[in-house]
Amino acid sequence: MTFDISIVLPAKNEAGNIEALLLDISRVMADADHEIIVVDDASTDQTRDVLARLRRRMPQLRVVCHQSSCGQSAAIRSGILAAKGRIIATLDADGQNPPENLPDLLRPLLDAPAGDRIGLVQGQRVGRKDTRSKRWASKLANRIRGGLLGDGVSDSGCGLKAFPREVYLNLAFFDHIHRFMPAMIKREGWTVVTVPVTHAERASGRSNYNNFQRARVGAVDLLGVAWLMRRRRLPVVRDLPMSAGLDAPARSTASSGHNPAFGQSTTVEAAL
């Protein structure tokens, strides 16, 4: 079975948030052909127990489990590899990305005419409910990233994203790529669209990251992405007319071909 839309949520220790969030997603997406994939990144709380109970109520829910914690980017990738939808939407499992934003996030892709080159719809949080220090650190990081990469977005770390599955699968994979999706997708010649989205306070649990951890890995990742951006040349591709007397080359595009993951995590789909 295939779907129009696969909604992917990476989750780690979100037992207090995941049930209400999934029920909200199901309500918002009730009229759409969709599946929901939660990737449990080796939670140590009751997240899997909650998901097992919800599967009995939600036939569209699938659960993929990491045997060991591999991080958010790897969890998102596991969900996308398992997905059956042509369009992927992602959001965080902590409840801070309200599902009511999903229709606006998906609309540019669902309404796009044939041949359109939208590769990513990136949410931009309005009225963030994070702590002042987290907002300040994020604003600084986004300013530095935007200045160096020129990706044209002000909030690349927002978990609300939508994109064609095939576009994602043609990106070179690395840890923390979810924070650099706009730059990496533009690198392949696709267009990035931004939409304003709302933000909510975390109702339960705590973040799996702190400002120091983000800064430490972000600096290295930023330099790596900047290097990748400068090493990419997009060819102008056209078919050679048959009248030239030569066999026309196979058509290729800037986004053709599949780049395998570097160090892809081991996953099993849980028989929950």
Secondary structure, 3 states (H helix, E strand, C coil): CCEEEEEEEEECCCCCCHHHHHHHHHHHCCCCCEEEEEEECCCCCCHHHHHHHHHCCCCCEEEEEECCCCCHHHHHHHHHHHCCEEEEEECCCCCCCCHHHHHHHHHHHHCCCCCCCEEEEEEEECCCCCCHHHHHHHHHHHHHHHHHHCCCCCCCCCCCEEEEHHHHHCCCCCCCHHHCHHHHHHHCCCEEEEEEECCCCCCCCCCCCCHHHHHHHHHHHHHHHHHHHHCCCCCCCCCCCHHHCCCCCCCCCCCCCCCCCCCCCCEEECCC
